[in-house]
């Protein structure tokens, strides 16, 4: 796979890690033992951390500060609210 000048490398990593995060979260539902669930969750956590790292590295390049701050605040709020609802 090669990258053209119009397509930065970090966007390819973000797409890949987003897809892998989804795959690992779905395959964790197939775990039959506690150890298998731990393994799937470790893989999910690893890929989602990379995905969020790339996301936070890319947003300053794409969006103005005002929009980025509003979007991050709304996302953080939704994350906390839905996290509380899940628990």
C-alpha positions as CSV (number, residue, x, y, z in Angstrom):
1,X,0.0,0.0,0.0
2,X,1.4,3.4,-0.9
3,X,0.3,6.9,0.0
4,X,-0.2,9.7,-2.5
5,X,0.5,13.3,-1.6
6,X,-3.3,14.0,-1.3
7,X,-3.8,11.2,1.3
8,X,-1.9,11.6,4.5
9,X,-0.6,8.4,6.2
10,X,-2.3,9.0,9.5
11,X,-5.8,8.9,7.9
12,X,-5.0,5.4,6.6
13,X,-4.0,4.3,10.1
14,X,-7.2,5.8,11.5
15,X,-9.3,3.9,9.1
16,X,-7.5,0.7,9.8
17,X,-7.7,1.0,13.5
18,X,-11.3,2.0,13.4
19,X,-12.1,-1.1,11.4
20,X,-10.0,-3.3,13.8
21,X,-11.7,-1.8,16.8
22,X,-15.1,-2.8,15.4
23,X,-13.9,-6.2,14.6
24,X,-12.4,-6.8,18.1
25,X,-15.5,-5.5,19.8
26,X,-17.7,-7.8,17.8
27,X,-15.5,-10.8,18.2
28,X,-15.4,-10.3,22.0
29,X,-19.0,-11.5,22.0
30,X,-17.8,-14.9,20.8
31,X,-15.6,-15.4,23.9
32,X,-16.5,-18.6,25.8
33,X,-14.0,-18.2,28.7
34,X,-12.8,-15.4,30.9
35,X,-9.3,-15.6,29.4
36,X,-10.7,-15.3,25.8
37,X,-12.8,-12.2,26.8
38,X,-9.7,-10.7,28.4
39,X,-7.7,-11.2,25.2
40,X,-10.4,-9.7,23.0
41,X,-10.8,-6.7,25.3
42,X,-7.0,-6.2,25.4
43,X,-7.0,-6.1,21.5
44,X,-10.0,-3.8,21.5
45,X,-8.4,-1.4,24.0
46,X,-5.1,-1.4,22.1
47,X,-6.7,-0.6,18.7
48,X,-9.1,2.0,20.1
49,X,-6.3,3.8,21.9
50,X,-4.4,4.1,18.7
51,X,-7.6,5.2,16.9
52,X,-8.2,8.0,19.4
53,X,-4.5,9.0,19.4
54,X,-4.6,9.4,15.6
55,X,-8.0,11.2,15.9
56,X,-6.6,13.8,18.3
57,X,-3.5,14.2,16.2
58,X,-5.6,14.8,13.0
59,X,-8.3,17.1,14.3
60,X,-6.1,20.2,14.8
61,X,-5.1,19.9,11.1
62,X,-8.7,19.7,9.8
63,X,-10.9,21.8,12.0
64,X,-10.7,25.4,13.4
65,X,-10.2,25.7,17.2
66,X,-13.8,26.8,17.9
67,X,-15.4,23.9,16.1
68,X,-12.8,21.4,17.5
69,X,-13.5,22.5,21.1
70,X,-17.3,22.2,20.7
71,X,-17.0,18.8,19.0
72,X,-14.7,17.5,21.7
73,X,-16.9,18.8,24.5
74,X,-20.1,17.3,22.9
75,X,-18.3,13.9,22.4
76,X,-17.0,13.8,25.9
77,X,-20.4,14.6,27.3
78,X,-22.1,12.0,25.3
79,X,-19.4,9.4,26.2
80,X,-20.0,10.1,29.9
81,X,-23.8,10.1,29.8
82,X,-24.0,6.9,27.8
83,X,-21.3,5.3,29.9
84,X,-23.4,6.0,33.0
85,X,-26.5,4.7,31.3
86,X,-24.7,1.4,30.4
87,X,-23.6,0.9,34.0
